[in-house]
């Protein structure tokens, strides 16, 4: 049985708003390094044009689907990076509030929230990359 990741909020540092300072995973644990999850539906259509909240919800749903395909889930995420097309903190906060309200926030995991000028798809406002533990008793679903 794989040991659960140990998440730490360091008492000597300023308390982070809803994330851990560190996550430690025992050597030998299977990890999934997830490509950026984007706000596209299965047909490739952008979901939530102009809407950071809706796009973040879709990104998290897509990330969960991808994690489950490899035998993991949102609760096993130990690190993420949340990218938001924004140059002001309120837009970042809007995306972060969706992350905090989701199963992705179970843990809490380590996370970095970044504003950027653009992402890969026209109209895309949010993307999340993640690293997750894959519990030992689950095996990935292999797809072409």
C-alpha positions in Angstrom: 0.0 0.0 0.0 1.3 3.4 -0.9 1.8 5.9 1.9 -0.3 9.0 1.6 1.5 12.2 0.7 2.5 14.3 3.7 1.4 17.9 3.3 3.0 20.6 5.5 2.2 24.1 6.3 5.4 25.4 8.0 4.6 27.2 11.3 7.6 29.5 11.0 6.3 30.9 7.6 3.4 33.1 6.8 0.3 30.8 6.5 -0.6 30.3 2.9 -4.2 31.0 1.8 -5.5 27.5 1.2 -2.4 25.6 0.1 0.6 23.7 1.7 4.2 24.9 1.7 5.4 21.4 0.9 4.3 17.9 0.0 6.5 14.9 0.6 5.9 11.6 -1.2 7.7 8.4 -0.2 10.3 7.2 -2.7 8.9 4.4 -4.9 5.4 5.9 -5.1 4.0 6.1 -8.6 3.4 9.7 -9.7 1.4 11.1 -12.6 2.8 14.3 -14.2 -0.2 15.8 -15.9 -0.1 18.0 -19.0 -1.9 21.3 -18.8 -5.6 20.8 -18.5 -7.6 23.2 -20.7 -11.2 24.4 -20.9 -12.2 22.5 -23.9 -15.1 20.0 -24.1 -14.6 16.5 -25.7 -15.3 18.0 -29.2 -12.6 20.6 -28.7 -15.0 23.6 -28.2 -14.0 26.3 -25.7 -16.2 26.2 -22.6 -17.0 29.5 -20.9 -15.8 32.1 -23.3 -14.8 35.2 -21.4 -15.7 33.5 -18.1 -12.8 32.7 -15.7 -15.0 30.9 -13.2 -16.7 28.6 -15.9 -13.3 27.9 -17.6 -11.7 27.0 -14.2 -14.6 24.6 -13.5 -14.1 22.9 -16.9 -10.3 22.7 -16.5 -10.7 21.0 -13.1 -13.3 18.6 -14.5 -11.0 17.8 -17.4 -8.1 17.3 -15.0 -10.2 14.9 -12.9 -11.1 12.9 -16.0 -7.4 12.7 -17.0 -6.3 11.7 -13.5 -9.0 9.0 -13.3 -7.7 7.6 -16.6 -4.3 6.9 -15.0 -5.7 5.5 -11.7 -5.7 8.7 -9.6 -8.0 11.6 -8.8 -8.0 15.2 -7.7 -7.6 14.3 -4.0 -4.2 12.8 -4.9 -2.7 15.9 -6.4 0.4 17.0 -4.5 1.4 20.0 -6.7 -0.3 22.2 -9.3 0.3 25.4 -11.2 -2.7 27.5 -12.1 -2.3 29.8 -15.1 -4.8 32.7 -15.6 -4.7 35.2 -18.4 -4.7 38.3 -16.2 -2.7 41.3 -15.2 -4.6 42.1 -12.0 -5.1 40.1 -8.8 -8.9 40.0 -8.9 -8.9 37.7 -11.9 -6.4 35.4 -10.2 -8.6 35.4 -7.1 -11.6 34.4 -9.2 -9.8 31.3 -10.5 -8.3 30.4 -7.1 -11.8 30.5 -5.4 -12.9 27.8 -7.9 -9.8 25.7 -7.1 -10.4 26.2 -3.3 -14.1 25.0 -3.7 -13.1 21.9 -5.7 -11.9 18.5 -4.7 -8.5 19.6 -6.1 -8.2 21.6 -2.9 -8.5 18.4 -0.7 -5.2 18.1 1.0 -4.2 20.9 0.7 -1.7 20.5 -2.1 1.2 22.7 -3.0 0.2 25.2 -5.7 1.4 28.2 -7.6 -1.0 30.8 -9.1 0.3 32.8 -12.0 -1.0 35.6 -14.3 0.1 35.3 -17.9 -0.5 37.2 -21.1 -1.9 34.3 -23.2 -2.5 30.6 -23.3 -2.5 28.1 -26.2 -6.1 28.2 -27.5 -8.0 31.3 -28.7 -10.1 32.6 -25.8 -8.5 30.3 -23.2 -8.2 32.1 -19.9 -7.2 29.2 -17.5 -4.9 26.2 -17.5 -3.7 23.9 -14.7 -0.8 21.5 -14.6 -0.5 19.0 -11.8 1.5 16.2 -10.3 -0.5 13.5 -8.5 0.1 10.2 -6.6 -1.2 7.1 -8.3 -2.2 4.7 -5.5 -0.5 1.3 -5.8 -3.6 -0.8 -6.1 -4.9 1.2 -9.2 -3.6 0.6 -12.6 -3.8 3.1 -15.5 -6.3 2.7 -18.3 -4.3 2.6 -21.5 -5.6 4.5 -24.4 -4.3 4.9 -27.9 
